[in-house]
Amino acid sequence: MAQEKYNGWTNYETWKSYMEFFDGYRVDERIDGDYCYDRLTEYLGTHDYAYMEDNFKDRLANRLFTEFVDKVNFDEIADSVNEMSGIENECQMCGKPIDYNQLVCSSICHEASMR
């Protein structure tokens, strides 16, 4: 079953994570999805999630949280933060500026990335 977009984002989880944690977030240099994942889990790790006791409600809350985060498209969030910060997207192979919905700048770079 194909997953539907939510408010223009990959899914509800990505949209909600962006709105709650990254809306208005600005950076001085380009970030990636791993950076966004680390910031979110670091933030949440400093709150109640890190101190859960070993009981059914805590295990359930932790499982639901993990299932939610696993659905988040952190690369999409990073692209949005970069764009809102005025940082250009770069080709993964040569570093040239490209549109945010692209990974590489040309068919030559695309072929090189497939090797």
Stockholm file with secondary structure:
# STOCKHOLM 1.0

chainA/1-115         MAQEKYNGWTNYETWKSYMEFFDGYRVDERIDGDYCYDRLTEYLGTHDYAYMEDNFKDRLANRLFTEFVDKVNFDEIADSVNEMSGIENECQMCGKPIDYNQLVCSSICHEASMR
#=GR chainA/1-115 SS CCCCCBTTBSSHHHHHHIIIIITTCCCSSCCCHHHHHHHHHHHHHTTGGGGCCSSHHHHHHHHHHHHHHHTCCHHHHHHHHHHHTTCCEECTTTCCEECTTCSCSSHHHHHHHTC
#=GC SS_cons         CCCCCBTTBSSHHHHHHIIIIITTCCCSSCCCHHHHHHHHHHHHHTTGGGGCCSSHHHHHHHHHHHHHHHTCCHHHHHHHHHHHTTCCEECTTTCCEECTTCSCSSHHHHHHHTC
//
